[in-house]
Amino acid sequence: MKVTGAALPFLPLYRRLLPSRLAGLSLALLKATALEIAILAGHLLLYPSGITQERRTTPALPPPDATQLPTETKPPVVLLHGFIDNRSVFVLLRRSLAQHGRHQVESLNYSPLTCDIRTAAELLGRHIEGICERTGSRQVDVVGHSLGGLIARYYVQRLGGDRRVRTLVTLGTPHSGTRVVPLANAHPIVRQMRPGSPILEELARPAPGCRTRFVSFWSDLDHLMDPLETACVDHPDLLAQNVRVSGVGHLALPVHPAVATGIRQALDTTGTGAETAAKADGLTVA
């Protein structure tokens, strides 16, 4: 898969003015920044539509006389947004998942006033239990953007959520903590995302027998991850696959169609153990 952006009319001149290596890096950063600004503008327009919780529905049963073709049952997908955001960030990803057979996709809004990852993880657990009860599914898949991925990981590792979560996909999640924007420490939940915080120390503890498979997408131009590799899952007890995304920033991860393709592939992969571990270095979005 290749993440590409729109061509800019001044690129030939830009390349002539800068050395080739510097031009390549600066050009990638310029394109990623332009894309981030465009995505932010679009998201601000959509933001009001995602403020309220979505309506919960029970899947419709087929008519009694309908002919049923054998199909592989896919678990519901739960989408969890990032800090000071809401479910509207997943509009395009939801559409992509639905177009490829994931008809049971739900999102959870947690309050922007949430000050504790543990509290949000407990809310996620109750939400997932409700989904399993309504759908009859034993497990779900979860996709978490940024802080949402950290909340989901805490639920899986510390609250027994590995019983319910088959695959957890994280997008630009500060698994080891991020040092960006020190002034944001005024918010308690931001302090929990700093390196060495009690929450991250809990997640670094042994997690023997964890049944959830982790797939972490991290970007080489993510302006909110400092260092960039903090968005990788690095834990000896977790079955984890880290996927590098080149050329896009933090806001593009839940939006870009190439990343959506990678997410679908991650959710559709059923291999476990040595089989999945063998593929850990083979999937790169570039």
Helices and strands as residue ranges (DSSP letters): H 11-17, H 20-46, G 47-50, E 77-80, G 87-90, H 91-99, E 105-108, H 117-135, E 140-145, H 147-158, G 161-163, E 165-171, G 182-186, H 188-191, H 198-204, E 213-219, G 228-231, E 239-245, H 257-268, H 273-278
